[in-house]
Structures are given as structure tokens and as C-alpha cells.
């Protein structure tokens, strides 16, 4: 066992004070940070009243909206006429076309109509005196002879009774609304209806083989254009999905992001040299430009878009201008900070040869700053593709405006899902392209 005397102890303490004489912050800093984080979390819970917010949130709407992204419904209505007959009607813009006769709606010999809403466990039978609903393992008759619908027997939990209406929730399969003189059924299907050809197209509701046969070898359907041109025109001008308009607006979004980022980088590049302290030794100019960058960055791209749409009207010009202003501030700050962090030795070496200022910048500064410029500009380009979608919603053009129009109707969620997937696809492609460009220009390092 080694015994350390007092002198040796003092020598060790003097040599390693950071271990033996730690400050209060060093000893308890981590614990204090943890306590502060917990206190802030509790404050946020109280400030936003999270328990009440969670309890009162309509969580079921999330599932409804998400299901509508990948599905659609058909809504036949059965009207009970005064003579006891039942007339079947469909909405004007039904995905089944102008004269639908689906096999899941069957007329019976006694005059009643049976609707297969979701297989053998989701059946609705409509007659002149009552509507019988089979769902959730139960059979519930609803009498309609007394002037108002009345559930015969106990009312199950999946039914809601109003004064003049009975609503039956059949889950994802759909729902049934029963009133005194009509029954409305909503039947849900997985998929996107009429995505290729709409109900007005000559090729609507034809099998793939028949469509290909018409395009390849059949006589012309319209004398002034080939069947291939007609098929492309029907797809591009699909009235339900508006492929032509959606893809045109998507291209506008890409152009807005590219043009705004390009102009912002071109404006930020020379300004960054004047803002960098080690390049331009003028403190007033340095600070003025840095505050100018801060101003451009502090006003969000969305706010710039609102200003410019008021000035120039809605359209891609306002969107490109908003991205340009924001990127001038962002890239100007990033470029200037990169310039201030370069190694001055290569610059001084080039300067010592008597080279001009332009050559000093070209050979002493640019080789160091190019990787930063390329990396940051490409990243901002990717980010601005997403940003251009958002600012489009306030009138700056592009697919964002189409997306907002589809969401605002609260009924076109399939179109919303379609456009969101297109935006995701574009972002993925641009991310891959930017990574490839980055590796090619600055190497794997």
C-alpha cells in the first residue's frame, strides 16, 4: 500500500485541478440542465393545457381523412315514392358514370332493394315500409311508416337517432342514413376511381386489353386524331384528377425553387465577400450587410410571398421572388461565415507573389470555400422545393395552390393524397440528384 504525504498531495492537486477542484457548474451542471428541462416540460404542459387538448381532440377525424386518401365512396340514394315504388338515384358526378348499374345493388321480386355495403355482414334492405340493416352481427329494422324513422327494438351503439333521421355507422365500409321517404347509402372502396380515364372518356370502364386494342389496331374513334393521341388527351385532361394541371403546377414549383435559389446564390456570393471581416476590412460595411442578411432571413418566406402576391398578383413570379429574398439572406450569411473561417496562409502565399486581388481570391480563397458553397446551395435547393409547395398555398403559384384548393373542399382527399405523393417523389429525386452532384463536385469527403 502506497502512502502519499502532504507535499505529494499538493503537487497532485496543482497538476490536476480540473479533476480535484471542480466548480459547482462542473459538478452539478448536468443535473441542473436535466431539472430545468423537466420544469420547462411541466410548464409547457400547463401553458398549452395538454390534458384538455388531448381529451377534447377529434382523433377519429385523423383516421377518416387518412382513409379518404386511399379510398372513395359511392352514394346511391333510394327514394320511396307515394305509390310505394323505390327509385334509385346517384349523384351527378358519380365515379360509376352517368348510367351506373353496380352489381352490389339488386332489385328483389317484392319491389325491395338489397345493397351489399361490405359483404355478408354489411347488408341494407330497403322496402316501402322499413329499412333493415345487418351490421356488427346484428339485424336492426327501421320502420318508416309513421312519418319519421323509428328503430324497432333497442338502439345499438353504432346507430344515432335524430328527430327525422337515423344514421348507422358501418365502419370503414360506409354508413346508412334513413329518413321517412329516402335511404342514402355510402359505400367505400379502396383505390383511386377513374385515375386514368374519367367518366366522359371513350375509354372509360373498358378493360386494359380492350383499351390497348383500340389504341393499336382499331379504326380512329375521332377522325382528326389518332386513338393514341385521343387516349393521351383523355388522360392529360382527366376532369376528376386534372393530371395536366397538376403536373404543370408541379413543374412550376420546381422552376420556382430552382430560379429563386439560383438568383439568391448569385446575389449572396459577391455580398458575402463584402460582409466577411477578413476579406473586406470595413467594419461598417461588414455589419451593415450582416444586418441586411438578418433582415431578409428574419422575414419568413411565407410572409415574403404574401407581400409579393399583393404587389405582383398571384403566380410563380411572386413565389420565385419570395425564395430569392429569403435565400439571399440565408446563403449570404452562410457564405460570409465560411469565408471568415478560411485558412489565411494560402491567401497570403498567393498575395506574396504579387498577384492581383482577383487572383488572390481565385487561388487563395475559392478552393477553400467552394465545398461550403456547393453543399449549402444544394441543401437550400432541396429545402426550397418543399418551401415552394407551402408558399403556393397563399397564391404564389405551383402545386401548393392546387393542394390547398383540394383540401379546402374537404371532399377531395384522394387528390390531396395524389399531390402529396408527387411532392414526396420530387423531394426524393432532388435529394438523390443533389447528393450525386455534391459527390461529383466536392468528392465523398
N, C-alpha and C positions, 0 to 999 in steps of 0.2 A: 504493500500500500504506500503510495507516494504522498508525502506531506508537503503542502505549499505554504511557505512562510508569507509574512505580510508584504514584504517587498516584492516578491514574485507575484502576489495577488494584485498589487497596484500596477505592476508592469503589464499584466494581462488585461486589466481594466482599461488602461491607457491605450493598449493596442487594439482592442475590440470594443470600443464604446457603443457601437451600433447594436451590439448584442446584449451587453451587460447594463447599459444605461439607456434603455429605450424610453422615448417620450410617451406621454399619455395618448397622443394620437396614434403612435405606432402600436401601442399595446391594445387599445380599445377601439381603433378606427373601424375595423371590420364589423365589430358588434354594433357600434353606433350607426353604421350605414344600414345594417340589417333592421335595427329598430326603427330608423327613420323611414325605410321602405314600407315596413308593416304599418306604421302610423299613417303614411300617405295613402296606403291602400284602404285603411279604415275610413279615412276622410273622404276618399273618392266614393266609397260605398254609401256613406251618409249624404254626400253632396248630390249625387245622381239618383239617390233613393232607389238603389238597385233591387232590393227585395220587392218593392211595389212594382217596379218596372218589369221584373221577371214574371211576377204573379199575374199582371194585367196584360202581358203581351199576347198577341194573337198568333201563337205558334202554329196553329193549324193552317194559317194562310201560307206559310212557307212551303208546306207540303203541297198545297193546292197549286200554287204558282209554279213550283218545280215540275209537278206532274203535267201541267199545261205546256211546258216547254217541249215535252216529248210525246204529247198525245193531242187528240182533238175529239170533239163531240158532235154528234148528230142529234137534232132536236125535233123529232116528229110530234105533231100536235093532233089529238083526236077530239073532234068536236061532235057532241051529241046533239043532233038536230031535233026539232019538235016532233017529227014523225017517228023518232026512235032510231033512225039510221045513224051511222057513225062515219064521219068524213075525216080522211087522213090528209093532213097538210104538212108541208115542210117549209122552213124559212126560205126567203127569196134567194139567198146566196148559199144554198146548202152545198156542202162538199160532195154530195152524191149527184149533183147536176140538176137540170130543170125538171126531169121526169123520173124521180127515183122510185125504185121498187125493190128495196132491200129484202133479202131472204129471211131476215130476223123479225120482220113484221108480217104476220099471217092473219088472213081473214078466215074466220070459222063459219061453219054452216049455219049456226044460230044467229049470225049477224054480229057477234062479238069479235074483238081483235086481240090477238096474243102477241106480246112484244118480248123477245128474248133479250133482256138487258145485259145479262152476264152469265150465260149458261143455265143449267137446270136449277140452280139455286138463286137466280135473279130473274123472275118471270112476272110480267104485268099483264093482266087480262082485263080489257075494257069492254063493258056491256052498257046497255042503256040505263040499267038500274043500279049497278055497282061496279067498282073497280077493285079487283083482287090483286094484292101484292104479295108475292112469295120472295122472302129475303131473310137472311140471317137465321135460317132454319125455322122460320115462322110463316104462317099464311094469315094475312090480315085483310079482311074485306072492308071496303069503304063505301057506305051507302050514299047515293046521290039523288034519291027520290024526294027528299024532304026540302029541296031548295037550297040546301047547304050540305057540304060533305060531312059525313059523320062516321067515325071509326066504330065498327061493330066489335064490341068486346074491349078488353084493356088496351090502352095505347102503349106500344113498345117504346123503348128509349130512343130508337133510331127514327121515330116519327115526331113531327112537330105539328100541332093542331092550331090553326088560326080561325078567325070568325068565318071566312069564306074560302079557306084553302087548307089542304093537308099536304105537308111536304115530307116525303120519305127519302132518307139518305141511304143509298145502296153502296156506299163506299166508293172505291175508285171506279167501279163500273158505271156510276152515274147517279141520277136521282129521279124522282117522280113527283110531279105537282098535280094534285087532284082538286078540281073545283066542281061546281054544280053542273056545268054544261061542257066542260072540256078537261082533258087529261094531257099534260105535257111531259114527255119522257126525254131525259138527257142521257144518251148512251155514249160512253167514252171508248175510244180506240187508241192503241199505241201507234205512233208514227206521225208523219207529216203528210197531210192529204194533198193530192194533186200537185206534188212538188215539181214534177217535170212538165206536165200539161194540165192547164186549167180546164174547167168545165166547158168553156167556149171553143176549145181546140178541136180540130178534126180528129186528132189522135187520142182524145180523152177516153179513158176507160177501156183502151184496147190492150191486149197482151203484147209483151215485148216483141215476140216473134212476128206478130202481125204488123206492128209499127215498123220494124226493120224491113219487112217485105214491101210495105208501102213506100218506104224511102228508097229502096234499092231498085225494085223492078216494076212497080205499079205505074200506070199512066198518071200524068200530072193531075193533081186534085184542083189546083188553080192554074189556068193556062199561062199566066205571066211569070210564074216562078216554079222552080223545081221543088219536088217534095222534100228534099234535104233542106233547101232554103226556107220552106214553109215550116218544117219542124223546128229549125233553129229560131225562126221568128216567133213561133208559139212559145218556145222555152224562154227566150230573152224577154218577151213581153207578157209573161205569165201574170195575169191580173191579181192572183192571190199572193204570190211570193215576190213579184216585182224584181226578178233576178237582174234585169238590165239596170234598173235604177239603183239597186243595192250595190252591184259591182262597180258602177260608175261612181257612186258616193264613196265606196271603199278606196278606189283609186284616187279620188280627191283627197281623202285623209292621208294616204301615203305621200302624195305630192306636197300637201301642206307641211307634213313633218319634215320631209327632205328639204324643201325650199326654205322653211323657217330656220332649220338647223344650219344649213349651208350659209345663208346670209348672216346669221348670228355669229358663226365661227369666223367668217370673213371680216366682220366688223370688230369682233373681240380681239383678233390677232394683233393688229397694229396698236390698238388701245392698251393691250396688256403690256407691251414694251414700254409704253409711256407711264404705266402705273407701277411698274416694278422699280423699287428703290435702287437696286444695284445696276440697273440699265440706264435709267433717266434720273440723275441726281437733282431732282427738283421736288422738294417736299410738298409744296403747294399743289403742283400738278399731280403728284402721286396720290395725295389724299383726295383731291377733287374727283379723280377718275374712280378711285375705290369707292367713294360715297355714291358716285353715279352708278356703279355696278350694283351696289347695295340697294339703291332705289329701284332699279329695273328688276332685281330679284325679289324684293320685298312685296311688290305688287304681283299677286298670283296671275298665272297665265289665263285663268278663267276671267279674272277682272279685266285684264287687258282685252280679252275677246269681247267682253260686254262693251267696253269703251269703243273699240274699233267697229263693232257692228252698228253702233249708233252713228259713228262718223261716216262709214263707207257703205252701210247696209249689210244685210246678211249675205254670206257667201265665203268661199275659200280664201279670198284676199284678206278678210278680217282674221281668219284663223292663222294664215301664214304670218301676218303682221304680229299677232299675239305671241307666237312661238319665237319669232325673230327678236322681239324686245326682251323676252324672258331669257333667251339663250345668249344674247349679248351680255347681259349681266352675269349669268351663271358661268359661261365659258370665259368671260373676261377675268373674273375672279380666279378661276382655276388656272388659267394660263399665267396670270401675273404671279400667283403663288408658286407655280412651277418654275418660273424664271428667277424668282428670288431665292430659290433653293438649289440653283445650279452650282457646280464647282467652278470657281473663277480662274483656276490655273490654266485650263485650255484657252480660255478667253484672253488671259494675259499673255500666253505664249504666242498666239496669233497676232495680238496687238504689238508685241515686241519686234515683230518682223517689219513693222511699218505699214501694215495692211490698213485699208480704209475701214470706216465704220461698218459698211455693208458686208465686207469680207470677214470682219471680226464676228459679226452676228451670224454670218453663214457658216463659218467653220469653227467658231468657238462656242456658240450658244445653241444653234439649231440641232446638231447631233444629240445634245442632251435633252432638249425639250420636245423633240418630235414624238418620242414614245408617249409622253404625257398628253400631248395634243391629240394624237390619234386615238388613244384609249378613251379619253374623256369625251371627245367629239362623237365617237361611235356609240358610247354608252348613252349620251344625250339623244342621239338619233333614235335609238331603240325606245327610250323613255317617251320621246315626243310622239311616236306612233300611238301610244296609249293616251297621251295627253291630248292629241288631236281629236280622238274619239270623244273625250269629255267636253272639250270646248265646242264641238259641233252641236251639242245639245242646246247651246244658248244662241244658236243661229249662225255659227261660224262655218257652216257647211260640213260636208263629209258625212260619213256613215253615222256619226253621233246624232245628227238631226233625225235620220231615219229611225234610229234606235229609240229616241225619245218619243217620236210620233207613235211607234208601235206600242210602247209601254203606256202611253197616256190613254189609249183606248181601253186598257185593262182587259182586252179580249184577244189580242194578237200575240200571245206569249210564245206560240210556235215560231213566229217571225223573229221575236226577240232572241230565242234560242239559236236560230239560224245565224243572225248577225253577230251574236256573241261568239259563236264558234268560228266565224270568219275572222273576227278581230284576233282571237286567240291564235288561229293559224298564221295570220300575218305577223304577229308578235314572235311566234316561234321561228318562222322563216327569217325574219330580220335579225333575231338573236343569233341564229346559226350563221347568217351572212356576215354579221359584224364580228363574230368570233373568228371566222375564216380570214376576213380582212385584217384583223388585228394580228393574227399569227403570221400572215404573209408580209405585213409591213414592219412589224417590230419583233417578230420571232416569238418562240414559245416562252422566252423569258419574260 
